């Protein structure tokens, strides 16, 4: 935001304290956003100086041959071509600019869930439809007339679902099998520095129980719960489930390169007292099948340092990594969820969603509060800037719930239950919160936060979601002019239903249910997002 003049402050009268705080924020933060308090309401809230555009909603077409959305009479065939009921951004792959000079990218979006109470009339589950609603979407986005938009029927646009054929690769393929049909419970993912897209399956058990009567393949547990890799630029690419990255219920993934060019993948275990894993390939990241051979390690915390403890390179470990992690003395985090690597600094960020079960005798420097639901963000600095190093410095960057004393007079809304993270080209961290539909004193919010300088650790709210909606991640366009984000499952609060949702955002049409929506933020001034 622009610096405030003395005359403007004097003329503000009763608003002087708030304006003074805003002026102070302007001096210490690189973000051009005021320290607002976001309200809970049926509609959403956008910070002054920004606009929000709707790009894609649940039921909108993804593939060129998609059927029109009919929420009253959903079919598996239609759902397999449409944007899913739930969504979470898994990053953006940016190819070189083509001969026409148009900037383009492929945006990957996961579709983790499909709640029968909210997705279907009468709340009666339709497993065959739900199986197609979940999975992932790849969307073509490009810059047209100075604005980033989703390309209708783009070349790389595709839906992945319970019907998608996948290869099984790596050490456990001899036990699991060579092929499987279906991606289940995709909960996160990331683009990689070597040009691929990772899609991380979360806990497949609820989906397997739900879909088991549809096809015997959904009763084969070892087929699901992996990380799939694919080439997002090839619309016919067959995803490969990389068993060397092991099988467990993931929250997210983040990728980097070691100093010597090997592939590095960080993986969060999204459970209460869940762990943080790291995979490092044996060979260079650009080698074919680099993720099929390497070492999986788990984070231990000792003597003030994070140490990566290698796990046995056995098929049994790949099928049961959580048991081996516990035996290795792995640190347990407060529901580790979103991950992001700053490509410039090399620092890794981990969002911990909160853990009411932690006792006072279980706190540590990276999980410093007992019985806490507000969560926090951990900052991990690889030794020597090398993601392949055995150790890293680590500490808490931000505690959720309430601002620390040094920011008490400057902050508006403050992150609570952080769940998703993204780092933009300027090194700013974008934090999305998720209260799983519980309605509290503030909505779920998308924050921007400096990771360096005097404004480090001061989150400023860009966007407040409508009632009971969560923030499903963010991704910045290559030119920094547009921030993509997902507003997931609006109105899905406890006790709500298809007929009686907590809100009917974004259309507020009494004939339509609320809809998960991909949105885009830009400034009204034409400046880059964040300033």
C-alpha positions in Angstrom: 0.0 0.0 0.0 1.1 3.6 -0.6 2.7 5.6 2.2 0.2 7.8 4.1 0.8 11.6 4.4 0.8 13.4 7.7 -2.2 15.5 6.5 -4.2 12.3 5.7 -3.5 10.9 9.1 -4.6 14.0 10.9 -7.8 14.2 8.8 -8.6 10.6 9.7 -9.8 11.5 13.2 -11.1 8.4 15.0 -9.5 6.2 12.4 -6.0 7.4 13.3 -4.8 4.3 15.2 -5.8 1.9 12.3 -4.3 4.2 9.7 -1.1 4.6 11.6 -0.8 0.8 11.9 -1.4 0.6 8.1 1.3 3.1 7.5 3.7 1.2 9.7 3.0 -2.0 7.8 3.7 -0.1 4.5 7.1 0.7 5.8 8.1 -2.8 6.9 6.3 -5.1 4.4 6.9 -5.5 0.7 3.2 -6.5 0.3 0.8 -3.9 -0.9 -2.1 -5.1 1.3 -3.7 -3.5 4.4 -3.8 -5.3 7.8 -7.6 -6.0 7.6 -9.8 -8.1 9.8 -11.7 -10.4 7.5 -15.4 -11.0 8.5 -17.3 -14.3 8.4 -20.2 -13.8 5.9 -22.1 -15.6 3.1 -20.0 -13.8 0.4 -16.3 -13.5 0.1 -14.0 -10.6 1.0 -11.3 -9.1 -1.2 -8.6 -6.7 0.1 -8.9 -3.1 -1.2 -6.9 -2.6 -4.4 -7.6 -6.1 -5.7 -10.1 -7.8 -7.9 -11.3 -11.4 -7.8 -12.4 -13.2 -11.0 -14.1 -16.6 -11.2 -12.4 -18.9 -13.6 -13.7 -22.5 -13.2 -16.3 -23.9 -10.8 -17.4 -27.4 -9.8 -19.2 -28.9 -12.9 -17.6 -26.6 -15.4 -16.0 -28.3 -18.4 -12.4 -29.3 -18.3 -12.2 -31.4 -21.5 -13.4 -30.2 -24.9 -16.2 -32.8 -25.0 -17.6 -32.2 -21.5 -21.3 -32.4 -20.9 -23.2 -29.4 -19.4 -23.3 -29.4 -15.6 -26.6 -30.8 -14.2 -26.3 -31.0 -10.4 -29.7 -32.6 -10.1 -28.9 -35.5 -12.4 -25.1 -36.1 -12.2 -23.7 -39.0 -14.2 -20.3 -40.7 -14.1 -19.6 -39.8 -17.8 -20.3 -36.1 -17.2 -18.3 -35.9 -14.0 -15.3 -37.5 -15.7 -15.0 -34.4 -17.9 -15.9 -31.7 -15.4 -14.1 -29.8 -12.6 -14.5 -31.7 -9.4 -16.6 -31.0 -6.3 -13.6 -30.3 -4.1 -10.2 -28.9 -5.3 -6.7 -28.1 -4.2 -4.0 -26.4 -6.4 -1.0 -28.6 -6.9 1.2 -26.1 -8.8 1.9 -24.8 -12.2 4.3 -26.0 -14.9 5.5 -23.2 -17.2 6.9 -24.2 -20.7 9.1 -21.9 -22.7 7.3 -19.1 -24.5 6.3 -20.3 -28.0 6.9 -18.7 -31.4 3.6 -16.7 -31.0 5.0 -15.0 -27.9 2.0 -16.0 -25.7 2.7 -16.9 -22.1 1.2 -20.2 -21.2 1.2 -22.7 -18.3 -0.5 -25.9 -17.2 -2.2 -25.6 -13.8 -2.7 -28.9 -11.8 -5.6 -29.1 -9.5 -6.4 -32.1 -7.2 -9.9 -33.2 -6.3 -9.6 -35.0 -3.0 -13.1 -35.5 -1.8 -16.8 -35.6 -2.8 -19.1 -35.3 0.2 -22.4 -37.1 -0.5 -24.4 -34.7 1.8 -23.2 -31.7 -0.2 -22.6 -33.1 -3.7 -25.8 -35.0 -4.4 -29.5 -34.1 -4.1 -31.0 -35.8 -1.0 -27.6 -36.6 0.3 -27.8 -40.1 -1.2 -24.3 -41.3 -2.2 -23.6 -42.1 -5.8 -20.3 -43.9 -5.7 -19.9 -44.3 -9.4 -20.3 -40.5 -9.9 -18.1 -39.6 -6.9 -15.3 -41.8 -8.3 -15.2 -39.5 -11.4 -15.6 -36.3 -9.4 -12.4 -37.0 -7.5 -8.9 -37.2 -9.0 -7.3 -34.3 -10.6 -7.6 -31.7 -13.4 -4.9 -30.3 -15.7 -5.9 -26.9 -17.0 -4.4 -24.8 -19.7 -3.9 -21.1 -18.7 -2.5 -18.3 -20.8 -2.3 -14.6 -21.0 -4.9 -13.0 -23.2 -5.3 -9.2 -23.5 -3.2 -8.6 -20.5 -5.1 -11.1 -18.3 -4.5 -14.7 -17.4 -7.4 -17.0 -18.3 -8.3 -20.7 -18.5 -8.3 -21.9 -22.1 -11.5 -23.7 -22.8 -10.7 -27.1 -24.2 -7.0 -26.5 -24.1 -4.6 -29.0 -25.7 -3.2 -30.3 -22.4 -6.6 -30.1 -20.5 -7.5 -33.4 -19.1 -9.2 -35.1 -16.2 -7.7 -37.9 -14.1 -10.0 -40.1 -12.0 -10.8 -43.5 -10.7 -10.7 -44.7 -14.4 -7.2 -43.4 -15.3 -4.8 -46.1 -16.2 -1.5 -45.8 -14.3 1.9 -47.6 -14.4 3.4 -49.0 -11.3 7.1 -48.5 -11.2 10.0 -48.8 -8.8 11.1 -51.5 -6.2 7.6 -52.4 -5.1 6.2 -53.0 -8.6 7.1 -56.7 -8.3 4.7 -57.0 -5.4 2.0 -54.4 -6.4 1.9 -55.2 -10.1 2.8 -53.3 -13.3 -0.5 -51.5 -14.0 -3.5 -50.2 -12.1 -6.6 -48.3 -13.0 -7.3 -45.3 -10.9 -6.0 -42.4 -8.9 -7.7 -42.0 -5.5 -7.7 -39.3 -2.9 -5.2 -37.0 -4.6 -4.5 -34.6 -1.7 -1.6 -32.5 -3.0 1.3 -32.4 -5.3 3.8 -30.1 -7.0 5.6 -29.3 -10.2 9.2 -30.5 -10.3 12.4 -28.7 -11.4 12.9 -31.5 -14.0 9.6 -30.6 -15.7 7.1 -33.2 -14.5 4.1 -33.0 -12.2 3.6 -35.0 -9.0 0.2 -35.9 -7.7 0.2 -37.3 -4.2 -2.5 -39.7 -3.2 -3.6 -39.3 0.4 -5.4 -41.9 2.5 -7.2 -44.1 0.0 -9.0 -46.2 2.7 -12.3 -44.2 2.8 -12.5 -44.2 -1.0 -11.7 -47.9 -1.2 -14.5 -48.6 1.2 -16.8 -46.4 -0.8 -16.0 -47.8 -4.2 -15.4 -51.5 -3.3 -18.8 -52.6 -4.6 -18.1 -51.0 -8.0 -15.1 -53.0 -8.9 -12.8 -55.5 -7.2 -9.8 -53.4 -8.0 -10.8 -50.9 -5.3 -10.3 -53.6 -2.7 -6.6 -54.0 -3.6 -5.1 -51.6 -1.0 -1.5 -51.7 -2.4 -2.7 -50.1 -5.7 -3.4 -46.8 -4.1 -1.7 -44.4 -1.7 1.4 -43.6 -3.9 2.9 -40.5 -5.6 2.1 -40.4 -9.3 4.4 -38.6 -11.8 3.4 -37.5 -15.3 4.4 -35.2 -18.1 1.8 -32.4 -18.0 2.7 -31.2 -21.5 1.7 -34.6 -23.0 -2.1 -35.0 -22.9 -1.7 -38.7 -23.5 0.9 -39.3 -20.8 0.3 -42.3 -18.5 0.9 -41.4 -14.9 3.5 -43.5 -13.1 3.0 -44.4 -9.5 6.5 -44.2 -8.1 6.8 -46.9 -5.4 10.3 -45.8 -4.3 8.5 -42.8 -2.6 6.6 -45.3 -0.4 2.9 -45.7 0.5 1.3 -43.6 3.2 -1.5 -40.9 3.6 0.2 -37.8 2.3 -0.8 -34.2 2.8 1.5 -32.7 0.1 4.7 -32.9 -1.8 7.4 -30.4 -2.8 10.3 -31.0 -5.1 13.9 -29.6 -5.4 17.3 -30.4 -6.7 20.3 -31.4 -4.7 23.5 -29.5 -5.3 24.8 -32.3 -7.5 21.6 -32.5 -9.6 19.7 -35.3 -8.0 15.9 -35.3 -7.6 14.7 -34.4 -4.1 11.0 -34.8 -3.0 9.7 -33.8 0.4 6.5 -35.6 1.5 4.2 -34.7 4.5 2.4 -37.4 6.4 -1.0 -35.8 7.1 -1.9 -37.4 10.4 -1.9 -36.3 14.0 1.8 -36.5 15.0 2.6 -37.2 11.3 6.1 -37.3 10.0 8.1 -35.5 7.3 9.9 -37.6 4.7 12.5 -36.9 2.0 13.4 -38.9 -1.1 16.7 -38.4 -2.9 17.3 -40.1 -6.1 20.5 -42.1 -6.8 21.0 -40.6 -10.2 20.4 -37.2 -11.8 16.9 -35.8 -11.8 16.7 -35.6 -15.6 17.4 -39.3 -16.1 14.4 -41.4 -17.1 12.7 -42.9 -14.1 14.9 -40.9 -11.6 12.2 -41.4 -8.9 12.4 -45.2 -9.2 15.7 -45.6 -7.4 16.9 -43.7 -4.3 16.8 -43.3 -0.6 13.8 -42.4 1.5 14.6 -40.7 4.8 12.5 -39.4 7.7 13.1 -36.3 9.7 14.5 -36.6 13.3 15.0 -33.7 15.6 17.9 -33.8 17.9 20.4 -31.3 19.4 18.6 -28.4 17.8 19.0 -29.8 14.3 16.8 -31.6 11.8 18.5 -34.8 10.7 17.4 -37.0 7.8 17.5 -40.6 9.0 17.7 -43.1 6.0 15.1 -45.9 6.1 15.9 -49.5 4.8 15.8 -49.9 1.1 13.4 -52.8 1.2 9.9 -53.5 -0.3 8.5 -54.0 3.2 9.6 -50.5 4.2 8.0 -49.0 1.1 4.7 -50.7 2.0 4.9 -49.8 5.7 7.0 -46.6 6.0 5.2 -45.2 9.0 6.2 -48.2 11.2 9.8 -47.8 10.1 9.7 -44.1 10.7 8.5 -44.6 14.3 11.3 -47.1 14.9 13.8 -44.5 13.6 12.7 -41.9 16.2 11.1 -39.6 13.7 9.7 -36.3 15.0 5.9 -36.1 15.0 4.4 -32.8 13.7 1.0 -31.2 14.4 -0.8 -32.6 11.3 1.9 -31.7 8.7 0.1 -30.6 5.6 1.2 -28.1 3.0 4.8 -27.9 1.7 6.6 -25.3 -0.4 10.2 -24.8 -1.4 11.5 -21.3 -2.2 13.5 -21.9 -5.4 15.7 -18.9 -4.7 16.7 -19.3 -1.1 16.2 -23.1 -1.1 14.3 -23.0 2.2 11.5 -25.4 2.8 8.3 -24.5 4.5 5.8 -26.9 6.2 2.3 -26.0 7.3 1.2 -27.7 10.5 -2.6 -27.6 10.7 -2.9 -28.0 14.5 -3.0 -30.8 17.1 -5.3 -30.7 20.1 -3.9 -34.1 21.2 -0.4 -32.9 22.0 0.3 -33.0 25.7 2.7 -30.6 27.6 5.3 -33.4 27.9 5.3 -33.8 24.1 6.2 -30.3 23.0 9.4 -29.6 21.2 11.0 -26.7 19.4 9.2 -27.5 16.2 5.9 -28.2 17.9 6.0 -25.7 20.8 2.4 -25.8 22.1 0.3 -28.4 23.8 -3.4 -28.9 23.0 -3.2 -26.3 20.2 -5.6 -26.2 17.2 -4.3 -23.1 15.6 -1.2 -24.7 14.0 2.0 -23.1 12.9 4.6 -22.9 10.0 8.0 -24.6 10.2 11.0 -23.2 8.3 13.7 -25.7 7.3 17.1 -24.5 6.0 19.2 -27.3 4.3 22.8 -27.4 5.4 24.9 -25.5 3.0 21.8 -24.8 0.8 22.0 -28.4 -0.4 18.7 -30.4 -0.4 20.7 -33.6 -0.4 22.5 -32.7 2.9 22.1 -35.0 5.9 21.1 -32.1 8.2 19.2 -28.9 8.3 18.4 -26.0 10.6 14.8 -25.7 11.5 12.5 -23.5 13.6 9.0 -22.1 13.8 8.5 -19.1 11.4 4.9 -18.3 12.4 2.6 -19.4 15.2 -1.1 -19.6 14.3 -3.9 -18.1 16.3 -2.8 -14.6 17.4 0.1 -12.2 16.4 3.2 -12.0 18.6 3.7 -8.8 20.7 5.9 -7.2 18.0 3.1 -7.3 15.5 0.2 -6.9 17.9 -0.6 -3.3 16.8 0.1 -4.0 13.1 -1.8 -7.2 12.3 -5.5 -7.6 11.2 -6.7 -11.2 10.8 -4.0 -13.8 11.7 -3.5 -17.3 10.2 -5.3 -20.0 12.1 -5.0 -23.7 11.0 -2.6 -23.2 8.1 -3.0 -25.9 5.5 -1.6 -24.9 2.1 1.6 -23.0 1.1 3.1 -21.5 -2.1 6.1 -19.4 -2.7 6.0 -16.7 -5.5 8.8 -15.3 -7.6 9.6 -12.6 -5.1 10.1 -15.2 -2.3 6.8 -14.4 -0.6 4.9 -17.1 1.2 1.2 -17.5 0.4 -0.7 -19.2 3.3 -4.1 -20.8 3.0 -6.1 -21.9 6.1 -8.5 -24.7 6.4 -10.9 -25.3 9.4 -12.6 -28.3 7.7 -15.9 -26.3 7.5 -16.0 -25.3 11.2 -17.3 -21.7 11.4 -15.4 -19.6 13.9 -14.6 -15.9 14.6 -12.9 -15.5 11.2 -13.3 -17.2 7.8 -10.6 -19.2 6.2 -8.2 -16.7 4.6 -5.4 -16.4 2.0 -2.5 -14.5 3.4 0.7 -13.1 1.9 3.8 -13.1 4.1 7.4 -11.9 3.6 10.0 -14.5 4.5 12.9 -12.0 4.7 13.4 -8.3 5.7 11.6 -6.3 8.4 8.2 -7.7 7.4 9.3 -11.3 7.8 6.6 -13.3 9.6 3.9 -10.6 9.2 1.0 -12.2 7.3 -1.4 -9.8 5.5 -4.8 -11.0 4.4 -5.6 -10.8 0.7 -8.8 -12.8 0.7 -11.5 -14.1 3.0 -13.4 -17.1 1.8 -17.2 -17.3 2.1 -18.8 -19.2 5.0 -17.4 -22.7 5.7 -15.1 -22.6 2.6 -11.4 -23.4 2.9 -8.5 -22.1 0.9 -7.3 -24.8 -1.4 -3.8 -23.5 -2.3 -2.4 -20.8 -4.5 -0.1 -20.4 -7.5 1.4 -17.2 -9.0 1.5 -16.6 -12.8 5.0 -16.4 -14.2 4.8 -12.7 -14.7 3.6 -12.1 -11.1 0.4 -10.3 -12.4 -2.2 -13.0 -11.3 -2.5 -15.2 -8.3 -4.6 -18.3 -8.8 -6.3 -19.8 -5.8 -9.1 -22.3 -5.0 -12.1 -21.7 -2.7 -13.0 -25.2 -1.7 -16.3 -26.6 -0.5 -18.2 -23.4 0.4 -21.1 -23.9 2.7 -20.0 -27.4 3.8 -20.2 -26.8 7.5 -21.3 -29.5 10.0 -25.0 -30.3 9.6 -25.2 -28.6 6.1 -26.6 -30.4 3.1 -27.1 -30.0 -0.6 -30.5 -28.5 0.0 -29.5 -26.5 3.1 -25.9 -25.3 2.6 -24.2 -22.7 4.8 -24.0 -20.4 1.8 -24.8 -20.6 -1.9 -21.7 -18.8 -3.1 -20.7 -17.9 -5.8 -24.0 -17.6 -7.7 -26.4 -17.2 -4.7 -29.0 -18.9 -6.9 -31.5 -20.8 -4.7 -31.7 -23.4 -7.4 -28.0 -24.2 -7.3 -25.7 -25.6 -4.7 -22.5 -23.8 -3.6 -19.5 -24.6 -5.8 -15.8 -25.0 -5.3 -14.2 -22.4 -7.5 -10.9 -21.6 -9.0 -10.4 -17.8 -8.8 -7.8 -15.3 -10.0 -6.6 -12.2 -8.1 -5.1 -9.1 -9.8 -4.6 -5.5 -8.7 -6.9 -2.7 -9.8 -3.9 -0.6 -10.6 -2.3 -3.1 -12.9 0.7 -3.6 -10.6 2.0 -7.1 -9.8 0.1 -9.0 -7.1 1.5 -8.2 -3.7 3.2 -5.1 -4.9 
